[in-house]
Each structure stands twice: as C-alpha cells, then as structure tokens.
Amino acid sequence: MTGENREEALQPPSGPAAALFSPKRFAIASLLYLRGSMSMARLRELTGLSWGDLDSNVRFLARRGLAATRKVFTRRGVRTMVYLTEEGRRAYEELVDYLSGILAAREG
C-alpha cells in the first residue's frame, strides 16, 4: 500500500458511520448486526452496560436513524426490542470497512 493510500485508509469515518465510532455503540451495533433484533435486557446482558448507559446509547443511535425500538408483548410482559435500520446496517458495514483498512495499512 502506498503512502497516499495508507493515509486515505486512515481518514476517520464521517456521516452515519461516525456515530458508531465509539466502543459502546460499536458493541451494540455489532450485536444487532450479527443477531438481528434483541431485547434491551439481552443487549444489557451481552454488553455489560448499565441500563442508563445502554438506554442513552440506543437513543443516540435512534435519533440518528441508525437504530429503532419497538414494544412487543410476551408472556412475561412488555419488552423493548432494538434493531438496526437499513441505514444503520450500511453505517456499520462502512465502519467495518474503515477498520479493515486500518488493519491492512498496518500490515502493509
């Protein structure tokens, strides 16, 4: 990889992908991308985030159109499900490509 290509690969993400450029939001988006919709309780269990931290990060993603929530009724009561929107899926893929570029630049 030439120096110019390496610099291009290291440019920070912009647009919707920049919203995922945080360890907590990246973890949330990764789980939703790989597993589909999940309950807030399951996301909390898998990420280890506090309820407040999880809620604020999911709301952050939702305000930017990257994630959405919906209420579902189960035998145990109402659950809040979270899922990535189509824009959220594209932003996640863009960020993964960006991170892959960093690794490729490092190896080259």
C-alpha positions, 0 to 999 in steps of 0.5 A: 500500500502506498503512502497516499493510500495508507493515509486515505485508509486512515481518514476517520469515518464521517456521516452515519458511520461516525456515530458508531465510532465509539466502543459502546455503540460499536458493541451494540451495533455489532450485536444487532448486526450479527443477531438481528433484533434483541431485547434491551435486557439481552443487549444489557446482558451481552454488553455489560452496560448499565441500563442508563448507559445502554438506554442513552446509547440506543437513543443516540443511535435512534435519533440518528436513524441508525437504530429503532425500538419497538414494544412487543408483548410476551408472556412475561410482559412488555419488552423493548426490542432494538434493531438496526435500520437499513441505514444503520446496517450500511453505517456499520458495514462502512465502519467495518470497512474503515477498520479493515483498512486500518488493519491492512495499512498496518500490515502493509 
